[in-house]
Amino acid sequence: MTETRQRGASRGIGGAGVGSPEPALRWARRGPVAPVRGARPRRRAGQASPELPEGRVHCRACGAPITSEAYLLAVEGQEVHDRTNPFGVAFTFGCFTEAPGAEPVGEATTRHSWFAGQAWRLALCRACGIHLGWQFEGDAPGFFGLILDRLTTCCSTAGEGA
């Protein structure tokens, strides 16, 4: 997890700034996302969705609310990062201070961390169990690194607005 290519700071996700009339993540509406093997939906029937400010960001797989563009955070001077894991899988992810719709799972580890002094653990969609990214915690304030092509601002349920 050592390769780093960073995108411009403070330009928002997908190039559109926060408050832009164009949805910043509209390009992230590609085909279905495969669930994490063994992951199970976490939200029980009747459980309320998290309350989020304007600029809501949803799980592309199930449409559940995950976070808001209002929670974007510059980490190492960037809101959006491109990183490659030890297996050669590349990810583009945005950094968020909060992600109420994401559930951190597993033990935190510093092994292969992309951020010095930060341990990471997987972050799954609370509703459908899809891998959305990672929660980072450690020396600096914690944050969520959420994979952009697994998110959308287009809709509140899967299939809307497609």
ZATOR-672617 format. One line per 4 residues: their letters; for each residue z, x, y of N, C-alpha, C, O. Coordinates in steps of 0.2 Angstrom, whole numbers, padded with zeros to 4 digits. Atoms other than C-alpha are relative to their C-alpha. Layout:
N
a	Z,X,Y,Z,X,Y,Z,X,Y,Z,X,Y  ...
This chain:
162
mtet	0000,0004,-0006,0000,0000,0000,0000,0004,0006,0004,0003,0011  0000,-0005,-0006,-0004,0014,0012,-0006,-0001,0005,-0005,0002,0010  0006,0001,-0004,-0021,0010,0019,0001,-0005,0006,0004,-0010,0004  -0001,0005,-0006,-0020,0002,0037,-0006,0000,0004,-0008,0005,0006
rqrg	0005,0001,-0006,-0033,-0005,0048,0002,-0006,0004,0003,-0011,0001  -0003,0005,-0004,-0026,-0015,0062,-0005,-0003,0005,-0010,0000,0007  0004,0004,-0005,-0034,-0028,0073,0004,0000,0007,0010,0001,0007  -0002,0000,-0007,-0032,-0030,0092,0007,-0005,0000,0007,-0010,-0002
asrg	-0007,0004,-0002,-0014,-0036,0098,-0002,-0006,0005,-0006,-0005,0009  -0001,0006,-0004,-0011,-0052,0106,-0007,-0004,0001,-0008,-0007,0006  0006,0004,-0001,-0028,-0060,0103,0000,-0006,-0005,-0004,-0010,-0005  -0001,0006,0004,-0021,-0073,0091,-0004,0001,-0007,-0008,0006,-0008
igga	0003,-0001,0007,-0027,-0076,0073,-0007,-0002,0000,-0009,-0007,0003  0007,0001,0001,-0045,-0076,0069,-0004,0000,0007,-0010,-0002,0007  0003,-0001,-0006,-0049,-0071,0087,0001,-0005,0006,0000,-0003,0011  -0002,0005,-0005,-0044,-0087,0096,0007,0001,0002,0011,0002,-0002
gvgs	-0007,0000,-0003,-0028,-0086,0107,0004,-0006,-0002,0001,-0011,-0003  -0005,0006,0001,-0013,-0097,0105,-0002,-0005,0006,-0003,-0002,0012  0001,0005,-0005,-0017,-0113,0115,-0008,-0001,0001,-0010,-0005,0005  0007,0001,-0001,-0036,-0111,0113,-0002,-0007,-0003,0001,-0009,-0008
pepa	0003,0006,0002,-0046,-0127,0111,-0003,0000,-0007,-0003,-0005,-0011  0003,-0001,0007,-0054,-0120,0095,0005,0002,-0005,0009,0007,-0003  -0005,-0002,0004,-0043,-0119,0080,-0001,0007,-0002,-0007,0009,-0004  0000,-0007,0001,-0039,-0101,0077,-0002,0002,-0007,-0004,0008,-0008
lrwa	0001,-0001,0007,-0040,-0102,0058,-0005,-0004,-0003,-0006,-0004,-0009  0005,0004,0003,-0055,-0113,0056,-0004,0003,-0005,-0007,0000,-0010  0004,-0004,0004,-0064,-0099,0047,0003,0000,-0007,0000,0003,-0012  -0004,0000,0006,-0051,-0100,0033,-0001,-0005,-0005,0003,-0006,-0009
rrgp	0001,0006,0005,-0057,-0116,0025,-0006,0001,-0005,-0011,-0002,-0005  0005,-0001,0006,-0066,-0109,0010,0003,-0003,-0006,0008,-0007,-0006  -0001,0004,0006,-0065,-0115,-0008,0008,0000,-0002,0012,0003,0002  -0007,0000,0002,-0049,-0118,-0018,0003,0007,-0001,0000,0011,-0003
vapv	-0004,-0006,0002,-0035,-0105,-0020,0003,-0001,-0007,0006,-0006,-0008  -0003,0001,0006,-0029,-0102,-0037,0008,0001,0000,0010,0006,0004  -0007,-0001,0000,-0010,-0104,-0040,0002,0007,-0003,-0001,0009,-0007  -0003,-0006,0003,0001,-0089,-0044,0002,-0003,-0007,0005,-0008,-0008
rgar	-0001,0002,0007,0003,-0089,-0063,0008,-0001,-0001,0012,0003,0001  -0007,0001,0001,0020,-0097,-0068,0003,-0004,0006,0009,-0006,0006  -0003,0003,-0006,0023,-0104,-0050,0000,-0007,-0001,-0004,-0010,-0003  -0001,0008,0001,0029,-0122,-0049,0001,-0002,0007,0004,0001,0011
prrr	-0001,0003,-0006,0029,-0133,-0034,0008,-0001,0001,0012,-0002,-0003  -0007,0000,-0001,0046,-0132,-0025,0002,-0007,0004,0008,-0008,0003  -0002,0006,-0004,0046,-0148,-0014,0001,-0006,-0005,-0004,-0008,-0009  -0001,0006,0004,0053,-0163,-0023,-0002,-0006,0004,-0003,-0006,0010
agqa	0002,0006,-0003,0047,-0181,-0020,0005,-0002,0006,0011,-0002,0004  -0004,0003,-0006,0054,-0188,-0003,0003,0006,0004,0006,0004,0009  -0002,-0006,-0004,0058,-0170,0003,-0004,0000,0007,-0010,0000,0006  0003,0000,-0007,0054,-0169,0022,-0004,0007,0001,-0001,0012,-0002
spel	0004,-0006,-0002,0041,-0157,0028,0004,0004,0006,0007,0000,0010  -0004,-0004,-0005,0048,-0143,0040,-0003,-0003,0007,-0009,-0004,0008  0002,0002,-0007,0047,-0148,0059,-0002,0007,0003,0001,0012,0003  0003,-0006,-0003,0036,-0136,0068,-0003,-0001,0007,-0005,-0007,0008
pegr	0003,0001,-0007,0030,-0133,0086,-0007,-0001,-0001,-0010,0000,-0006  0007,0001,0000,0012,-0136,0091,-0003,0006,-0003,0000,0012,-0003  0004,-0006,0003,-0001,-0124,0083,0002,0000,-0007,0002,0006,-0010  -0002,0000,0007,0004,-0129,0066,-0005,0003,-0005,-0011,0003,-0004
vhcr	0005,-0004,0005,-0003,-0118,0051,0002,-0003,-0006,0008,-0003,-0008  -0001,0003,0007,-0005,-0126,0034,-0002,0004,-0006,-0006,0009,-0005  0003,-0003,0006,-0007,-0120,0016,-0007,-0003,-0001,-0008,-0009,-0001  0007,0003,0001,-0025,-0121,0013,-0001,-0003,-0007,-0006,-0007,-0008
acga	0000,0003,0007,-0022,-0125,-0006,0002,-0008,0000,-0001,-0012,-0003  -0003,0007,0001,-0011,-0141,-0003,0000,-0004,0007,0002,-0009,0007  0000,0003,-0007,-0011,-0144,0016,0007,-0001,0003,0008,-0003,0008  -0007,0000,-0002,0008,-0142,0017,0001,0004,0007,-0002,0009,0007
pits	-0002,-0004,-0006,0015,-0136,0034,0004,0006,-0002,0008,0006,-0006  -0003,-0006,0002,0020,-0118,0033,0003,0003,0006,0009,0005,0006  -0002,-0003,-0006,0022,-0111,0051,-0003,-0002,0006,-0007,-0007,0005  0003,0002,-0006,0016,-0112,0068,-0003,0007,0004,0000,0012,0003
eayl	0003,-0006,-0004,0005,-0100,0079,0005,0002,0006,0005,0008,0008  -0005,-0002,-0005,0020,-0101,0091,0005,0005,-0003,0008,0009,0001  -0004,-0005,0003,0029,-0090,0079,-0003,0007,-0002,0000,0011,-0005  0004,-0006,0001,0016,-0076,0079,0004,0006,0003,0008,0005,0008
lave	-0004,-0005,-0002,0024,-0059,0081,-0004,0007,-0001,-0007,0008,-0006  0004,-0007,0000,0017,-0041,0085,0005,0004,-0004,0011,0006,-0002  -0003,-0005,0004,0023,-0029,0072,-0004,0006,0000,-0010,0006,-0001  0003,-0006,-0001,0019,-0011,0075,-0006,-0001,0005,-0011,0002,0005
gqev	0005,0002,-0006,0009,-0018,0091,-0005,-0004,-0002,-0010,-0005,0002  0006,0005,0002,-0002,-0030,0081,0003,-0006,-0003,0008,-0006,-0007  -0001,0006,0003,-0001,-0048,0076,-0003,-0001,-0007,-0001,-0004,-0011  0004,0000,0006,-0014,-0046,0062,-0001,0007,-0002,-0003,0012,0001
hdrt	0001,-0006,0003,-0015,-0032,0050,-0005,-0001,-0006,-0005,-0006,-0010  0003,0000,0006,-0027,-0027,0036,0003,0006,-0004,0004,0011,-0002  -0003,-0005,0004,-0019,-0018,0022,-0003,-0001,-0008,-0005,-0006,-0010  0002,0000,0007,-0023,-0013,0004,0005,0002,-0005,0009,0007,-0003
npfg	-0005,-0002,0005,-0011,-0013,-0011,-0002,0005,-0005,-0008,0007,-0005  0002,-0005,0004,-0010,0000,-0024,-0005,-0002,-0006,-0008,0003,-0009  0006,0002,0004,-0022,-0010,-0035,-0006,-0001,0003,-0011,-0003,0000  0006,0000,-0004,-0035,-0009,-0022,-0002,-0007,0003,-0008,-0008,0005
vaft	0002,0007,-0002,-0034,-0028,-0017,0002,0000,0008,0008,0002,0010  -0001,0000,-0007,-0036,-0029,0002,0002,-0007,0003,0000,-0012,0000  -0003,0006,-0003,-0027,-0042,0012,0000,0000,0008,0001,0006,0011  -0001,0001,-0007,-0028,-0048,0030,0005,-0005,0002,0005,-0011,-0001
fgcf	-0006,0005,-0001,-0012,-0056,0036,0003,0000,0007,0002,0005,0011  -0004,0001,-0007,-0003,-0062,0052,0007,0000,-0001,0010,-0001,-0006  -0008,0000,0000,0015,-0059,0056,0003,-0005,0004,0001,-0007,0009  -0003,0006,-0003,0026,-0073,0060,0008,0001,-0001,0010,0003,-0006
teap	-0008,0000,0001,0045,-0074,0064,0003,-0005,-0004,0008,-0003,-0007  -0002,0006,0004,0047,-0090,0055,-0005,-0003,-0004,-0011,-0003,-0002  0005,0004,0005,0038,-0099,0040,0004,-0004,-0004,0005,-0003,-0010  -0004,0005,0004,0049,-0114,0035,-0003,-0002,-0006,0000,-0005,-0011
gaep	0003,0002,0006,0036,-0119,0023,-0002,0005,-0006,-0005,0003,-0011  0001,-0005,0005,0036,-0103,0013,0007,0002,-0003,0012,0002,0001  -0006,-0002,0004,0049,-0098,0000,0000,0007,-0002,-0004,0009,-0006  -0001,-0007,0002,0054,-0080,-0002,0002,0000,-0008,0007,-0004,-0009
vgea	-0002,0000,0007,0055,-0076,-0021,0001,0007,-0002,-0003,0011,0000  -0001,-0007,0003,0061,-0061,-0031,0005,0004,0004,0007,0002,0009  -0004,-0005,-0003,0071,-0046,-0027,-0004,0004,0005,-0010,0006,0004  0004,-0004,-0005,0066,-0037,-0011,0000,0007,-0002,0005,0010,-0006
ttrh	0001,-0007,0002,0059,-0019,-0014,-0003,0004,0006,-0007,0001,0010  0003,-0004,-0005,0054,-0005,-0003,-0006,0004,-0003,-0009,0007,0001  0005,-0003,0004,0042,0001,-0016,-0007,-0002,0003,-0008,-0008,0003  0007,0002,-0002,0024,0002,-0009,0000,-0004,0007,-0005,-0007,0008
swfa	0000,0004,-0007,0030,-0006,0008,-0005,0002,0005,-0006,0008,0006  0005,-0001,-0005,0017,-0007,0021,0004,0002,0007,0000,0004,0012  -0004,-0001,-0007,0031,-0006,0035,0006,0005,-0002,0010,0002,-0006  -0005,-0005,0001,0043,0009,0036,0007,-0004,0001,0007,-0007,0006
gqaw	-0006,0003,-0001,0061,0003,0034,0001,-0007,-0002,0006,-0011,-0001  0000,0007,0001,0056,-0014,0028,-0001,-0001,-0008,-0006,0002,-0011  0001,0002,0007,0058,-0021,0010,-0004,-0007,0000,-0004,-0010,0005  0004,0006,0001,0047,-0035,0004,0001,-0004,-0006,0004,-0001,-0011
rlal	0000,0005,0006,0047,-0050,-0008,-0006,-0005,0001,-0008,-0006,0007  0006,0005,0000,0033,-0063,-0012,0003,-0006,0004,0009,-0007,0004  -0001,0006,-0003,0032,-0078,-0001,-0005,-0005,-0003,-0011,-0004,-0002  0004,0005,0003,0026,-0094,-0010,0000,-0006,0005,0005,-0007,0008
crac	0000,0007,-0003,0021,-0111,-0003,0005,-0004,-0003,0006,-0005,-0009  -0005,0004,0003,0036,-0122,-0005,-0002,-0006,-0003,0001,-0009,-0008  0003,0006,0003,0025,-0137,-0009,-0004,0001,-0007,-0003,-0002,-0012  0005,-0001,0006,0012,-0130,-0022,0001,0007,-0004,-0001,0007,-0009
gihl	-0002,-0007,0003,0019,-0112,-0026,-0006,0005,0000,-0005,0010,-0003  0005,-0005,-0001,0003,-0103,-0021,0003,0006,0004,0007,0005,0008  -0003,-0006,-0004,0006,-0085,-0015,-0003,0000,0007,-0009,0000,0007  0002,0000,-0007,0005,-0085,0004,0000,0007,0003,-0003,0008,0008
gwqf	-0001,-0007,-0003,0011,-0067,0007,0006,0002,-0001,0008,0002,-0007  -0006,-0004,0002,0027,-0058,0009,0005,-0001,0006,0003,-0003,0011  -0006,0000,-0005,0044,-0059,0018,0002,0008,0000,0003,0011,-0005  -0003,-0007,-0001,0049,-0042,0025,0006,0000,0004,0007,-0004,0008
egda	-0007,0000,-0002,0067,-0038,0029,0002,0008,0000,0000,0011,-0004  -0003,-0007,0000,0076,-0022,0034,0003,0002,0006,0006,-0001,0010  -0002,-0003,-0006,0079,-0010,0048,-0001,-0004,0007,0003,-0006,0011  0002,0004,-0006,0070,-0021,0061,0000,-0007,-0002,0002,-0009,-0008
pgff	0000,0007,0002,0070,-0040,0062,-0005,-0002,-0005,-0010,0001,-0005  0004,0002,0006,0063,-0048,0047,-0006,-0005,0003,-0006,-0007,0008  0006,0004,-0001,0046,-0057,0047,-0004,-0002,-0006,-0002,0001,-0011  0005,0001,0006,0033,-0065,0036,-0007,0002,0002,-0009,0002,0007
glil	0007,-0003,0000,0016,-0057,0033,-0004,-0005,-0004,-0003,-0005,-0010  0004,0005,0004,0005,-0072,0028,-0007,0001,0000,-0011,0002,0005  0007,-0001,0001,-0012,-0070,0021,-0005,-0005,0003,-0004,-0011,0002  0003,0005,-0004,-0024,-0078,0033,-0005,-0005,-0003,-0006,-0010,-0002
drlt	0004,0004,0003,-0037,-0084,0021,0003,-0005,-0005,0000,-0009,-0008  -0003,0005,0004,-0024,-0094,0012,0004,-0005,0005,0008,-0010,0003  -0003,0005,-0005,-0019,-0104,0028,-0006,-0003,0004,-0012,-0001,0004  0005,0003,-0004,-0028,-0116,0039,0004,-0004,0006,0009,-0006,0005
tccs	-0003,0005,-0006,-0025,-0126,0056,-0004,-0006,0000,-0002,-0010,0004  0005,0006,0000,-0038,-0139,0051,0003,-0007,-0002,0001,-0012,0001  -0002,0006,0002,-0028,-0152,0043,0008,0000,-0003,0011,0005,-0003  -0007,0000,0003,-0011,-0158,0036,0000,-0002,-0007,0005,-0001,-0011
tage	0000,0001,0008,-0017,-0162,0018,-0007,0003,-0002,-0012,0003,0002  0006,-0003,0003,-0030,-0153,0007,-0006,-0004,0000,-0005,-0010,-0001  0007,0004,0000,-0048,-0158,0010,-0001,-0004,0006,-0007,-0005,0007  0002,0003,-0006,-0046,-0166,0027,-0003,0005,0004,-0002,0011,0004
ga	0003,-0004,-0005,-0057,-0159,0040,-0005,0005,-0003,-0008,0009,0001  0004,-0005,0003,-0068,-0150,0028,-0007,-0002,0001,-0012,0001,-0001
